[in-house]
């Protein structure tokens, strides 16, 4: 349901209990210490941070602050009074959604985290993976969409597949003509893997001949858009796609 970064310098019984109970609620928990090297190696989009403030490394806390601000990530903090104050001095107040004094009731905190995620899930930006070998196109599409959506860029089919192995976007915008691994091959790989076979894919391409369109129809893309369309038309198509998806989920 959500990707939760749990930051603690130890993995004791309490931390393990948090991980277990959050995973029981179908959240994905990524555990890391507050060292820059460990947190910097995480390449998964984070929806919420749970920080155990005991003995946090200063540079790690600054990194968490920057990540919270850059990606608008809500933060839950566990610690004693002094530890909570040290976090408050670095991370802006608007990002700290809950402060929990030790000792903690794991079940209560987990339930509050789960409730927060459910209540705010509609406000979380949808993730769109844009795949194109043109840097100009990638930058343009990001500029069109980033006010409404979280946009992730991949400049090759191989990079897209590597990203999908670790992350699940809400939509893939896929170019058809790319070297080595073209859009059709990328979509074939997506549809062949059980873990992400149902991820929606919309082509955004310059290739508009009937043969190309028909060759991917059996792979059931959710749309086929041309790069020659006006940006507002492309944005509207994507907005409509998410609105229809939302209606089907109700």
Backbone bond lengths (Angstrom), bond angles and torsions (degrees), N, CA, C in turn:
res aa  C-N    CA-C-N  psi(-1)  N-CA   C-N-CA  omega(-1)  CA-C   N-CA-C  phi
1 X - - - 1.461 - - 1.521 110.95 -
2 X 1.358 117.27 -45.38 1.464 121.33 179.26 1.515 109.70 -142.74
3 X 1.329 115.72 149.60 1.460 121.56 173.91 1.525 108.16 -93.37
4 X 1.331 116.73 116.12 1.461 122.14 -175.60 1.532 109.13 -112.65
5 X 1.321 115.65 123.44 1.465 120.69 174.26 1.520 108.05 -90.84
6 X 1.326 116.50 114.11 1.459 122.02 178.20 1.527 107.47 -102.48
7 X 1.340 115.74 115.78 1.464 121.30 -176.47 1.519 109.72 -106.59
8 X 1.321 116.26 117.28 1.465 121.43 174.77 1.521 108.12 -155.06
9 X 1.313 116.13 147.03 1.460 119.87 -177.76 1.523 112.54 -84.43
10 X 1.318 116.96 -7.28 1.467 121.91 175.07 1.519 108.53 -132.77
11 X 1.300 115.52 158.34 1.467 120.35 175.35 1.526 107.84 -119.83
12 X 1.347 114.03 70.46 1.456 120.15 -178.00 1.525 110.93 -84.94
13 X 1.327 115.55 -170.38 1.467 120.61 -176.70 1.523 111.64 -60.26
14 X 1.340 116.67 -42.90 1.466 120.49 -178.31 1.529 110.75 -63.09
15 X 1.322 116.31 -48.08 1.464 120.65 179.94 1.529 110.22 -61.59
16 X 1.314 117.14 -43.52 1.469 121.10 178.81 1.520 111.03 -62.36
17 X 1.344 116.61 -35.96 1.463 120.55 178.05 1.521 110.93 -65.96
18 X 1.335 116.06 -41.18 1.468 119.80 176.55 1.522 110.57 -59.84
19 X 1.311 116.08 -47.37 1.467 120.43 -178.47 1.520 110.41 -60.27
20 X 1.337 116.34 -47.48 1.454 120.93 -177.47 1.526 111.91 -61.78
21 X 1.339 116.58 -46.53 1.471 119.72 -176.76 1.526 112.17 -70.82
22 X 1.324 116.97 -36.34 1.466 119.20 176.86 1.531 110.84 -66.78
23 X 1.328 116.55 -39.39 1.464 119.82 177.97 1.530 111.24 -68.76
24 X 1.328 116.96 -31.35 1.462 119.96 175.22 1.523 111.16 -62.68
25 X 1.341 116.47 -27.41 1.461 121.63 177.06 1.529 111.69 -89.77
26 X 1.341 115.74 13.84 1.462 124.45 174.20 1.521 113.98 71.82
27 X 1.348 116.83 20.88 1.453 119.91 172.13 1.525 108.52 -87.72
28 X 1.308 115.92 154.77 1.462 121.26 176.22 1.518 107.61 -99.60
29 X 1.327 117.74 122.21 1.461 122.00 -176.63 1.525 109.53 -109.70
30 X 1.336 115.23 124.33 1.462 121.74 176.27 1.521 107.09 -108.29
31 X 1.326 117.51 112.29 1.463 121.00 -178.67 1.517 109.84 -92.73
32 X 1.342 115.93 134.97 1.464 120.66 177.51 1.514 109.41 -148.24
33 X 1.331 116.23 150.59 1.456 120.33 170.99 1.521 107.90 -78.08
34 X 1.332 116.88 177.13 1.468 119.74 -177.92 1.530 112.20 -87.86
35 X 1.317 117.72 14.36 1.468 119.89 177.62 1.522 109.61 -76.41
36 X 1.320 115.70 141.76 1.458 121.01 -178.30 1.522 111.79 -60.26
37 X 1.326 117.06 -40.85 1.462 120.36 -176.61 1.520 111.29 -63.32
38 X 1.325 116.45 -39.40 1.468 119.41 -178.36 1.517 111.57 -73.30
39 X 1.337 116.90 -46.10 1.462 118.78 -179.14 1.519 111.57 -69.61
40 X 1.327 116.96 -33.92 1.458 120.44 -179.28 1.514 113.71 -67.90
41 X 1.338 117.38 -18.70 1.466 120.66 -179.75 1.521 112.94 -84.49
42 X 1.329 117.71 -4.98 1.467 121.32 -178.96 1.523 109.01 -77.71
43 X 1.330 117.42 123.31 1.464 120.84 -177.93 1.528 112.03 -118.47
44 X 1.321 115.68 30.71 1.462 122.18 179.16 1.520 108.67 -111.80
45 X 1.338 117.26 139.42 1.459 119.72 176.47 1.527 109.75 -66.45
46 X 1.322 116.13 129.80 1.456 121.46 -176.49 1.529 110.27 -101.57
47 X 1.336 116.22 133.04 1.467 121.04 179.77 1.526 112.38 -96.84
48 X 1.335 117.39 -25.54 1.463 121.34 -177.81 1.521 108.89 -157.05
49 X 1.344 116.39 144.62 1.464 121.35 175.41 1.522 109.70 -110.72
50 X 1.317 115.60 135.61 1.464 122.54 171.19 1.520 106.42 -117.49
51 X 1.340 116.10 110.71 1.462 120.98 -172.45 1.522 110.82 -110.30
52 X 1.333 116.93 123.88 1.459 122.36 170.29 1.528 105.96 -91.51
53 X 1.338 116.24 111.40 1.460 121.64 -165.41 1.526 114.29 -79.61
54 X 1.321 118.15 -1.85 1.464 120.98 -177.80 1.527 111.04 -66.84
55 X 1.324 116.60 122.16 1.474 123.53 174.89 1.528 112.96 53.92
56 X 1.324 116.25 43.48 1.459 119.59 176.71 1.523 110.25 -71.13
57 X 1.322 116.59 137.96 1.457 120.49 173.74 1.518 108.96 -68.98
58 X 1.336 116.90 137.83 1.458 121.03 -176.66 1.523 112.41 -59.79
59 X 1.345 116.71 -45.86 1.464 118.91 -179.70 1.526 110.77 -67.25
60 X 1.334 117.05 -30.39 1.461 120.28 176.32 1.512 111.78 -66.90
61 X 1.329 116.73 -39.45 1.467 121.15 179.30 1.527 110.19 -66.22
62 X 1.321 116.95 -39.50 1.463 120.85 177.24 1.537 110.08 -64.62
63 X 1.332 116.12 -39.38 1.467 120.34 177.10 1.533 110.57 -61.09
64 X 1.340 116.58 -43.76 1.465 120.87 179.38 1.521 111.03 -63.67
65 X 1.335 116.03 -38.86 1.465 119.87 177.29 1.522 110.15 -61.08
66 X 1.332 116.17 -48.62 1.468 120.13 -178.81 1.520 111.60 -61.27
67 X 1.330 116.49 -40.03 1.464 120.63 -179.56 1.524 110.80 -68.41
68 X 1.335 116.93 -40.35 1.463 120.60 178.47 1.518 110.72 -61.29
69 X 1.338 116.42 -43.51 1.460 120.82 -178.78 1.527 111.14 -70.25
70 X 1.327 116.31 -46.10 1.469 120.82 -175.66 1.523 111.87 -63.76
71 X 1.333 117.26 -41.53 1.466 120.90 -174.78 1.529 113.44 -108.12
72 X 1.345 116.73 8.70 1.476 121.92 -179.84 1.531 111.68 51.82
73 X 1.328 115.72 54.47 1.460 121.60 -175.98 1.531 109.81 -97.28
74 X 1.341 118.53 125.28 1.464 120.38 175.53 1.519 111.08 -69.82
75 X 1.349 115.74 149.44 1.464 121.31 -173.81 1.528 110.31 -126.40
76 X 1.334 116.28 132.81 1.462 124.28 168.96 1.516 106.92 -110.70
77 X 1.336 117.28 134.93 1.465 121.00 -176.22 1.521 110.38 -124.99
78 X 1.338 116.74 135.74 1.460 123.27 176.99 1.531 108.33 -118.14
79 X 1.338 117.04 130.94 1.456 119.51 178.32 1.512 111.77 175.01
80 X 1.342 116.75 -178.47 1.455 119.74 173.23 1.531 108.25 -86.45
81 X 1.324 117.06 -178.56 1.465 120.71 -174.59 1.522 111.73 -57.47
82 X 1.333 116.81 -47.63 1.464 120.67 -178.05 1.532 111.64 -64.90
83 X 1.316 116.45 -39.48 1.460 120.57 -179.56 1.526 111.08 -66.74
84 X 1.331 115.84 -41.33 1.459 119.61 178.00 1.524 110.70 -62.98
85 X 1.329 116.48 -39.83 1.465 120.56 179.15 1.521 111.39 -64.63
86 X 1.326 117.41 -35.43 1.468 120.32 179.69 1.523 111.00 -66.95
87 X 1.332 116.55 -35.01 1.467 120.41 176.61 1.527 110.35 -72.13
88 X 1.342 116.34 -41.95 1.464 120.50 179.27 1.529 111.93 -59.78
89 X 1.326 116.35 -30.13 1.467 120.41 -178.09 1.530 111.95 -72.48
90 X 1.329 117.33 -15.57 1.461 120.60 -176.67 1.536 112.27 -113.53
91 X 1.329 117.25 -49.26 1.463 121.03 -176.51 1.531 109.23 -87.69
92 X 1.329 118.45 126.56 1.470 120.87 -179.61 1.523 112.55 -55.18
93 X 1.324 115.61 142.23 1.464 122.56 -173.55 1.517 112.81 -56.85
94 X 1.344 117.56 -35.62 1.461 119.90 -175.20 1.528 113.42 -66.06
95 X 1.356 115.97 -18.68 1.465 118.86 179.70 1.529 112.24 -91.77
96 X 1.331 117.28 -17.48 1.468 120.05 179.84 1.528 108.84 -87.01
97 X 1.310 116.08 106.00 1.458 121.53 -174.34 1.524 112.78 -89.24
98 X 1.335 117.22 -21.35 1.465 119.87 179.41 1.524 110.01 -157.95
99 X 1.332 115.75 138.43 1.456 122.36 175.10 1.526 108.03 -120.60
100 X 1.318 116.09 126.02 1.460 121.27 -173.96 1.524 109.16 -119.05
101 X 1.326 115.63 120.83 1.465 120.29 178.55 1.527 110.33 -79.62
102 X 1.336 114.93 137.66 1.461 119.29 172.25 1.530 109.95 -77.53
103 X 1.345 117.57 148.40 1.470 128.69 -0.36 1.530 111.42 -73.36
104 X 1.318 116.32 153.26 1.457 121.06 -173.40 1.525 111.59 -110.39
105 X 1.322 114.28 152.15 1.448 121.84 169.05 1.528 105.93 -96.98
106 X 1.317 116.39 104.26 1.467 121.15 -172.28 1.520 111.31 -57.52
107 X 1.306 117.25 -45.61 1.466 120.82 -176.82 1.516 111.24 -60.61
108 X 1.328 116.79 -44.06 1.467 120.36 -179.01 1.521 111.56 -64.06
109 X 1.324 116.66 -43.67 1.469 120.10 -178.99 1.524 110.39 -66.42
110 X 1.334 116.52 -43.05 1.470 120.16 178.71 1.520 110.41 -60.68
111 X 1.321 116.80 -42.05 1.470 119.99 179.47 1.526 111.28 -65.28
112 X 1.346 116.63 -36.39 1.465 119.42 178.92 1.528 110.90 -69.19
113 X 1.339 116.75 -37.38 1.461 120.71 176.24 1.525 110.17 -64.02
114 X 1.315 115.94 -45.70 1.462 120.43 -179.52 1.521 110.83 -62.58
115 X 1.331 117.18 -41.54 1.462 121.42 178.99 1.530 110.58 -64.47
116 X 1.336 116.10 -41.80 1.463 120.22 179.00 1.529 110.48 -60.94
117 X 1.325 117.16 -44.71 1.464 121.31 -179.49 1.520 110.48 -62.36
118 X 1.329 117.06 -43.69 1.467 120.21 179.61 1.523 111.51 -63.66
119 X 1.328 116.20 -43.54 1.470 120.95 -177.34 1.519 112.00 -67.06
120 X 1.331 116.85 -29.73 1.457 120.33 -173.95 1.525 113.61 -109.04
121 X 1.325 116.61 7.08 1.463 119.28 -176.24 1.523 112.03 -61.80
122 X 1.348 117.17 -33.31 1.461 119.87 -179.71 1.518 112.06 -69.00
123 X 1.353 116.51 -20.73 1.464 120.21 -178.39 1.525 111.93 -89.66
124 X 1.321 117.28 -13.25 1.452 119.75 179.77 1.524 108.90 -71.71
125 X 1.311 116.41 132.66 1.453 120.06 -179.13 1.525 110.64 -66.52
126 X 1.333 115.82 136.42 1.453 120.44 173.72 1.526 109.06 -65.34
127 X 1.331 115.83 144.26 1.462 121.30 -179.10 1.527 109.76 -97.06
128 X 1.332 116.06 125.73 1.462 121.40 178.28 1.530 108.83 -119.48
129 X 1.330 116.37 122.11 1.457 121.81 174.67 1.522 108.33 -92.72
130 X 1.325 117.37 118.94 1.465 122.45 179.69 1.523 108.38 -103.73
131 X 1.334 116.36 123.94 1.464 121.54 -175.26 1.526 109.11 -118.49
132 X 1.318 116.21 116.71 1.470 121.27 -179.40 1.524 107.98 -162.10
133 X 1.329 117.09 142.77 1.467 119.39 -179.75 1.528 112.31 -83.05
134 X 1.331 117.02 -3.73 1.465 121.05 178.89 1.525 110.50 -97.18
135 X 1.330 116.04 119.22 1.459 119.80 177.14 1.510 111.92 -63.57
136 X 1.315 117.33 -34.09 1.471 121.19 178.85 1.517 111.02 -63.31
137 X 1.330 116.07 -44.53 1.466 120.28 179.05 1.523 110.20 -64.56
138 X 1.324 116.83 -44.41 1.466 120.36 -179.52 1.527 110.85 -58.74
139 X 1.324 117.14 -45.53 1.464 120.50 -179.63 1.529 111.42 -65.32
140 X 1.328 116.34 -38.80 1.466 119.98 179.74 1.527 111.52 -65.07
141 X 1.324 116.16 -47.55 1.466 119.99 -178.58 1.530 110.40 -63.89
142 X 1.322 116.61 -40.64 1.471 119.98 177.33 1.526 110.39 -59.40
143 X 1.328 116.97 -43.33 1.465 120.79 179.95 1.523 111.27 -63.61
144 X 1.337 117.43 -36.44 1.462 120.62 179.77 1.527 112.29 -67.95
145 X 1.328 116.42 -36.27 1.464 120.55 -166.48 1.524 115.67 -105.68
146 X 1.342 118.61 -18.69 1.461 119.88 -166.69 1.524 114.31 -67.90
147 X 1.321 118.75 -17.22 1.470 118.99 176.54 1.527 112.00 -70.39
148 X 1.331 115.98 -30.02 1.467 120.84 -177.12 1.521 113.31 -104.80
149 X 1.334 116.13 -28.19 1.459 120.02 -169.97 1.530 111.17 -130.48
150 X 1.332 115.04 158.41 1.456 120.52 171.55 1.524 106.96 -87.78
151 X 1.323 116.84 116.37 1.461 121.50 -171.78 1.527 110.21 -107.48
152 X 1.329 115.50 125.02 1.466 121.91 177.46 1.527 107.15 -113.32
153 X 1.317 117.36 136.07 1.458 121.89 -174.39 1.527 111.60 -110.10
154 X 1.330 115.32 138.92 1.471 121.64 174.05 1.517 107.69 -135.03
155 X 1.333 117.76 128.22 1.466 120.38 -175.18 1.526 113.40 -97.60
156 X 1.324 116.83 14.18 1.470 120.51 175.71 1.522 109.16 -159.91
157 X 1.335 115.11 160.76 1.454 119.30 176.26 1.513 111.88 -63.51
158 X 1.337 116.41 -38.18 1.472 120.74 180.00 1.524 110.70 -63.13
159 X 1.344 117.11 -40.92 1.459 120.43 179.02 1.530 110.54 -65.77
160 X 1.324 116.77 -36.60 1.460 120.72 178.81 1.528 111.15 -63.37
161 X 1.318 116.44 -45.91 1.464 120.48 179.98 1.527 110.88 -64.47
162 X 1.322 116.74 -39.14 1.466 120.84 177.41 1.528 110.35 -61.66
163 X 1.325 116.73 -42.39 1.467 120.88 178.50 1.528 110.03 -63.62
164 X 1.320 117.13 -45.13 1.467 120.99 -176.06 1.524 112.25 -66.03
165 X 1.309 116.92 -24.25 1.465 120.16 178.86 1.528 111.30 -65.16
166 X 1.342 117.82 -23.68 1.457 122.42 -176.69 1.524 114.02 -116.53
167 X 1.331 117.56 -13.89 1.459 121.30 -173.41 1.514 110.53 -138.14
168 X 1.331 114.89 159.47 1.457 119.50 178.37 1.527 109.56 -127.17
169 X 1.334 117.66 100.84 1.464 119.49 176.12 1.526 110.49 -76.05
170 X 1.316 116.06 165.52 1.466 120.96 177.27 1.516 111.30 -85.07
171 X 1.328 116.38 -17.00 1.468 121.37 -179.44 1.527 108.92 -161.40
172 X 1.333 115.38 145.41 1.460 121.34 172.15 1.529 108.02 -115.49
173 X 1.342 116.54 125.25 1.464 122.17 170.44 1.523 106.58 -98.20
174 X 1.317 116.90 118.37 1.470 120.77 -165.45 1.524 111.87 -124.09
175 X 1.330 116.02 126.43 1.461 121.30 173.00 1.527 108.70 -75.16
176 X 1.333 116.69 151.54 1.461 120.50 178.90 1.532 110.61 -87.71
177 X 1.334 116.47 -51.95 1.456 120.65 -174.91 1.523 111.26 -90.13
178 X 1.335 116.31 106.20 1.463 122.82 175.71 1.520 108.55 -141.25
179 X 1.327 118.28 146.98 1.469 119.97 179.86 1.525 112.09 -69.24
180 X 1.315 115.62 154.52 1.477 125.65 175.84 1.530 111.62 68.04
181 X 1.328 116.56 -62.19 1.477 120.01 -178.36 1.527 107.46 -127.74
182 X 1.342 117.00 103.07 1.460 119.11 -175.30 1.526 111.50 -83.08
183 X 1.327 115.79 178.35 1.462 120.64 -174.82 1.517 113.39 -61.62
184 X 1.324 116.86 -39.36 1.464 119.48 178.81 1.530 110.87 -61.52
185 X 1.328 117.00 -42.47 1.468 120.68 179.49 1.530 111.04 -65.96
186 X 1.329 116.40 -38.72 1.470 119.77 176.94 1.515 110.34 -61.42
187 X 1.332 116.85 -46.14 1.460 120.06 -179.24 1.530 110.95 -65.62
188 X 1.320 117.58 -36.78 1.462 120.43 176.20 1.532 110.93 -60.24
189 X 1.338 116.14 -42.19 1.466 119.77 179.08 1.526 111.16 -67.46
190 X 1.325 116.76 -39.37 1.467 120.21 177.74 1.518 110.62 -60.91
191 X 1.319 116.58 -46.61 1.463 120.61 -177.04 1.528 112.57 -71.63
192 X 1.326 117.07 -19.68 1.472 119.80 -177.42 1.527 112.99 -87.24
193 X 1.342 117.36 -13.02 1.462 121.19 -178.29 1.527 110.31 -100.93
194 X 1.322 117.52 122.48 1.460 121.86 -175.81 1.523 111.55 -58.62
195 X 1.346 117.48 -38.43 1.465 120.89 -173.76 1.518 112.45 -62.52
196 X 1.333 117.71 -33.52 1.465 118.40 -178.83 1.524 113.36 -133.70
197 X 1.308 116.75 26.24 1.472 120.37 -177.39 1.527 112.68 -66.77
198 X 1.343 116.83 -24.51 1.464 119.25 -177.65 1.529 113.57 -99.37
199 X 1.327 117.85 12.80 1.461 120.24 176.26 1.530 108.33 -68.34
200 X 1.328 117.83 129.04 1.469 120.46 179.99 1.527 111.61 -65.18
201 X 1.316 115.92 139.40 1.466 122.11 179.42 1.523 109.17 -131.50
202 X 1.329 115.60 129.67 1.457 121.72 174.13 1.527 107.52 -121.12
203 X 1.333 117.04 127.68 1.453 119.87 175.92 1.520 109.73 -75.25
204 X 1.331 116.16 137.91 1.462 123.20 171.80 1.518 105.29 -129.70
205 X 1.324 116.33 102.22 1.456 119.94 -164.41 1.519 111.54 -147.92
206 X 1.327 114.94 166.98 1.463 121.26 173.25 1.528 111.13 -96.06
207 X 1.313 116.44 -7.89 1.468 121.52 -173.97 1.534 109.04 -88.33
208 X 1.330 115.60 107.07 1.463 118.97 -173.06 1.523 114.10 -120.50
209 X 1.347 117.86 15.23 1.461 118.94 178.50 1.525 110.29 -74.67
210 X 1.297 116.12 151.55 1.469 122.55 -175.47 1.528 111.80 -58.01
211 X 1.339 116.84 -39.96 1.471 120.47 -177.79 1.525 111.14 -60.38
212 X 1.333 116.68 -42.84 1.468 120.56 -179.12 1.523 111.23 -65.67
213 X 1.331 115.43 -43.86 1.466 120.07 -179.48 1.521 110.02 -62.72
214 X 1.339 117.10 -46.32 1.460 121.08 -177.87 1.527 111.53 -67.11
215 X 1.343 117.53 -29.48 1.461 120.27 -176.44 1.524 112.72 -68.77
216 X 1.335 116.69 -21.42 1.468 119.12 179.80 1.533 112.68 -107.37
217 X 1.332 117.17 -3.32 1.475 119.65 -175.98 1.521 112.21 -62.75
218 X 1.343 117.37 -33.24 1.464 120.11 -179.83 1.524 112.01 -68.22
219 X 1.345 116.70 -19.49 1.467 121.21 179.49 1.527 111.92 -86.55
220 X 1.321 116.25 -1.25 1.459 124.37 172.79 1.535 114.46 56.64
221 X 1.346 116.62 58.63 1.461 117.83 169.58 1.521 109.51 -69.11
222 X 1.313 116.43 157.36 1.465 120.71 -178.20 1.530 112.30 -85.48
223 X 1.330 117.26 -3.45 1.449 120.07 178.54 1.512 110.78 177.46
224 X 1.320 115.78 166.65 1.460 122.12 -179.56 1.520 107.00 -141.57
225 X 1.336 116.77 100.81 1.457 122.35 -176.15 1.523 110.34 -107.78
226 X 1.331 115.17 150.35 1.453 120.64 178.62 1.524 110.49 -102.93
227 X 1.320 115.80 142.25 1.465 120.39 -179.80 1.529 112.02 -66.50
228 X 1.337 116.69 -17.15 1.458 120.28 179.11 1.533 112.27 -77.67
229 X 1.331 116.77 -9.73 1.466 119.76 178.08 1.527 109.79 -67.22
230 X 1.326 115.50 155.28 1.454 119.92 174.88 1.529 109.75 -65.00
231 X 1.325 117.81 141.24 1.466 119.62 179.51 1.517 113.39 -51.45
232 X 1.342 117.39 -39.64 1.452 119.82 -178.51 1.519 111.96 -64.59
233 X 1.344 117.06 -32.01 1.462 120.45 176.86 1.533 110.45 -66.96
234 X 1.328 115.84 -41.42 1.465 120.22 178.97 1.524 110.39 -65.15
235 X 1.335 116.42 -45.41 1.470 120.54 178.23 1.522 110.68 -59.75
236 X 1.331 116.07 -44.13 1.465 120.04 -179.00 1.523 111.54 -63.08
237 X 1.335 116.59 -39.97 1.464 120.32 179.13 1.531 109.92 -61.16
238 X 1.330 116.10 -43.70 1.466 120.46 -179.56 1.531 110.71 -67.52
239 X 1.328 116.79 -42.98 1.472 120.65 176.48 1.527 110.25 -57.54
240 X 1.332 116.15 -46.02 1.469 120.67 -179.12 1.520 111.11 -64.15
241 X 1.342 115.90 -38.08 1.468 119.53 178.45 1.525 110.75 -59.63
242 X 1.332 117.45 -46.49 1.464 120.50 -178.88 1.538 111.26 -69.21
243 X 1.315 117.33 -35.07 1.466 119.78 177.20 1.524 110.91 -64.35
244 X 1.331 116.83 -42.82 1.467 120.53 178.15 1.522 111.00 -65.78
245 X 1.338 116.28 -39.29 1.473 120.43 178.63 1.519 110.54 -63.56
246 X 1.331 116.14 -40.85 1.456 121.32 179.16 1.516 110.79 -63.47
247 X 1.319 116.34 -41.24 1.461 120.27 179.84 1.524 111.71 -64.57
248 X 1.327 116.50 -36.96 1.466 121.06 179.61 1.532 111.63 -69.36
249 X 1.341 116.51 -26.83 1.472 121.13 -179.43 1.524 112.26 -78.01
250 X 1.326 116.66 -20.86 1.473 120.32 -176.39 1.518 110.85 -71.84
